Structure formats: structure tokens, C-alpha cells
């Protein structure tokens, strides 16, 4: 069956360090992969989109990699700040239904001052 | 505020009652999505509209659930004969696009509690 797995444990890191979050998938052939941020009691907020033919995407302190051979995406936040503390969700859009996003369960990141 | 809005923000109902939620997308967005999210999980896709046409519907979506988007503007999601398992956050999102996938803009959600 299709499965998306994100870091199973919450991630705590020290301010200023780089946070690396993992998204692994099985039995998918995603055309796109997106990362969202979600704060408690709020809807997700889009961060980055990467296509299957792209290896890496950057936006300010954020970097996403996409390895379709390993079936994995890594999401990096450099120079992390306490304000980066949130749950981060990866979402896949399979080739057959480019509009229907399937989300992972998210990784809760806490940046300690 | 020109973001996605949802109403109500919270709804408490008794099992067996019908509930209806409303979503107002960003005005120029032609695509509208409904998701359901339970604690500790990511959003789960329910259904998708392009303009007024409902183009995709999750196989997990019970026939007690129905969604409409008359005139391609706001959308409503109705749950009939609610069950305790329907308790969740219901999220609406919208996006602009014709082909492919675009970023989705989410509303704040409607939290449903079924007693």
C-alpha cells in the first residue's frame, strides 16, 4: 500500500543549528512533492514545491532535496530560530492525480533558544 | 483579510445530527479542496472542485458526506447523521491553476466535535 513516513519522533535542536527533516515514501510515483508548515490550531502554510525532475530547491533559509531513486525528500532549515518551531508536513501529488495531495503525519520541530 | 475563510470555527453536535460547514476561498482561485485532519495526523484529502465541478472525491468519503460549490465561489461541506468518528478538523484550501499542482492556501479550519 502507499505510505508516506516522516521523522517518527519530534525533533529538538538548538537555535542557530540546521534542522533536517525526512520524508520517505513507498509505492508512489509522485509528480510533485510539497512541504508545509502548520502551527497549532491553524491550517498548513505552503513553503516549497519540488518537481520529480528537480534535485534541489532553495528559498531563503529553506532547502528541499528530492531523490526519486531513494524515494526520499529532505527538508533543511539553516540558522534555525525559535520562531521556526512548528509541525512540518510533506505532501505528495501522484502522477495520476496531480491535484490530490497526500500528506505525511508531520514532524514536530522545536528550536530551543 | 483576503485569505481563505471558514465558518464556523468550532461546532459541537450530537451524534445523528446534520452539520454544514462553509468555505470562502481566495476570490480569484478556481480550485477548492476539502481535507479532514485528526490529532497527530496530516490532512486527509476528501474532495476537489475546479470551478463549480466536483472532479475528485476520496474513496474514503462516506456517502454521508456531500460537498457543493455553486457558481464556483464558496463551498459547503455537509455531514449527515454525524458519528463520533467524524470528530476532526475540517480544512478547506484553494489554489489557482489550470494544469499541474500549485501551492494550496489553507483556511483556519472548522473543528467538529460529535458527542
Contacts between the chains, C-beta under 8 A, distances in Angstrom:
chain1	res1	chain2	res2	distance
A	4	B	42	7.9
A	31	B	100	7.8
A	31	B	101	7.0
A	32	B	100	7.6
A	32	B	101	4.5
A	34	B	101	7.5
A	34	B	103	7.0
A	36	B	106	8.0
A	41	B	108	7.7
A	41	B	109	8.0
A	42	B	108	6.0
A	42	B	109	7.6
A	43	B	4	7.5
A	43	B	91	5.3
A	43	B	93	7.3
A	43	B	106	3.1
A	43	B	107	5.4
A	43	B	108	5.6
A	43	B	109	5.5
A	44	B	43	6.7
A	44	B	91	7.7
A	44	B	104	7.9
A	44	B	106	5.0
A	45	B	106	7.1
A	46	B	103	3.9
A	46	B	104	6.4
A	46	B	105	7.1
A	49	B	101	7.1
A	49	B	102	7.9
A	49	B	103	6.2
A	89	B	42	5.1
A	89	B	43	7.6
A	91	B	42	7.3
A	93	B	101	4.4
A	97	B	56	6.4
A	98	B	99	7.6
A	98	B	100	5.5
A	98	B	101	5.0
A	99	B	31	6.8
A	99	B	33	7.8
A	99	B	48	5.5
A	99	B	50	7.8
A	99	B	55	7.5
A	99	B	56	6.6
A	99	B	101	6.5
A	100	B	45	5.2
A	100	B	48	6.4
A	100	B	56	5.6
A	101	B	33	7.7
A	101	B	43	7.8
A	101	B	45	6.3
A	101	B	101	7.6
A	101	B	104	6.9
A	102	B	45	6.6
A	103	B	35	8.0
A	103	B	42	3.1
A	103	B	43	5.0
A	103	B	44	7.3
A	104	B	42	5.3
A	105	B	40	6.5
A	105	B	41	5.1
A	105	B	42	5.1
A	106	B	41	7.8
A	106	B	42	5.5
